[in-house]
Amino acid sequence: MPRWLLAVAAAGALFLIVPLTALVLRVDWSRFAELVTSDSSRAALLLSLQTSGTSTLLCVLFGVPMAYALARTRFRGQRVLRALVLLPLVLPPVVGGIALLYTFGRQGLLGESLRVLGVDIAFSTAAVVLAQTFVALPFLVLSLEGALRTAGTRYEAVAATLGAGPTTVLRRVSLPLVRPGIVSGAVLSFARALGEFGATLTFAGSLQGVTRTLPLEIYLQRETDPDAAVALSLVLVAVAVLVVAVAHRIHEGNAP
């Protein structure tokens, strides 16, 4: 490997590592436990974990069929549909929040009908879950679609020739074959949901114990208590490192 390439790689690694090191050095370790266990911090962390877990379940529920359909079928407009499904990956989160607000808000496309039924989603915990699902779902779809395409259709075809129906093939062959891809995609979706900020703030607002997730708590603490903001940021960094390590381990375990 050329030495100059290693030098460029090292520079890129430092660009990512140095800011994280600066964050660690800035933490007030003598007050760390106090800062991350305040009432508002614990409420925000608990809400983030609960909503991220729920949104991850929704990502699996909807993402697995979507990825399977994109990987195993061919139809007109498929490329356009795939682009739309993956759009939240590159869309500014605040734009996604506005789109959700004009869909499920009180005067939104579906919001008025839901309000007649007594369902008010905007600026509620349900809005947090929807915002997180909106930005996290493409991660699972992209991960699982790639796993399905890599796995191919050979084993599914053999099962079909032996008389297995489509649902049996899906349950007994397809899903077990790409289980690591599902788990890896779910882990990445959880991490993205846990770190969601823009769409949540726009669509759900910031009400303590109701919609104020940990990223929103960090943003507010930055103005009033910078030490608390740094400590909570480190908590999110630790969770992110753990998630990346788990996803990488799953990927290595699935590698040939």
Beta strands, then each sheet from edge to edge (+ up, - down):
end
